């Protein structure tokens, strides 16, 4: 399993904005440059995160991108799901539990447990925590 590049870029962009003081905006081209994200790809990601209510955008010379909520109120799970959709490690862990082995498969329990642990970790980690960790490491 590997996180998509889109989700990685989205998390780095949100973390970049979480580092800014007093909900300041940043130009998307500056975010793209500083985070090594292709600008056209970042524009798509920003649009997705805006639709999800995680980012706010303002056009114009004094415009830019900012967090729509406080960094402590934005979780890693929200960002991943905004760009990639719900996390599903295997088809047998989804609501429909599509599996040819039905209830006889011991792997289903493992996949469900692992997915629950991952989702819980992403749900309980917010961008204020991530920014604080980064500041502490410097």
Phi, psi and omega in degrees: 000137179219135177294145181289155177299323179299316179293321177299311179299319180298316180294320179293323178293316179294319177298319177303313180291326179295332179289336183291144180276147172055039177055037178293155176267156174229144176291139183298327179292331177287317177300313181301314180296310185292332182255006180055048179248130177304128185305320181292325178291319179297322179301318178295317180296316179299319178299316179295317180291329176292316178300324180283356179080020181263331179236156173239143179234146176229127179275162174108179184299325180257018182276193179150195183242139175217166176289140178277342179223169176298142180304331179289345181257010178240119182262160176299324179299317180301319181292313180301312182290333178293326182257332183247349185086182183300144178285130177213105183292328181205157182298337183283353180261355179286173181299327181275346178046058180285113181202131179289345182264352178055228184274359183273003186260115179290343180288332182302318179298317179297311180300317180295317179296314181296317179297316179299319178296316180297311181298318179298315180297316180291325180289330184263003177250124181245171186283339173292319177297316181296316179295320179295319177300317181294317179297321181293330182282343183276000000 
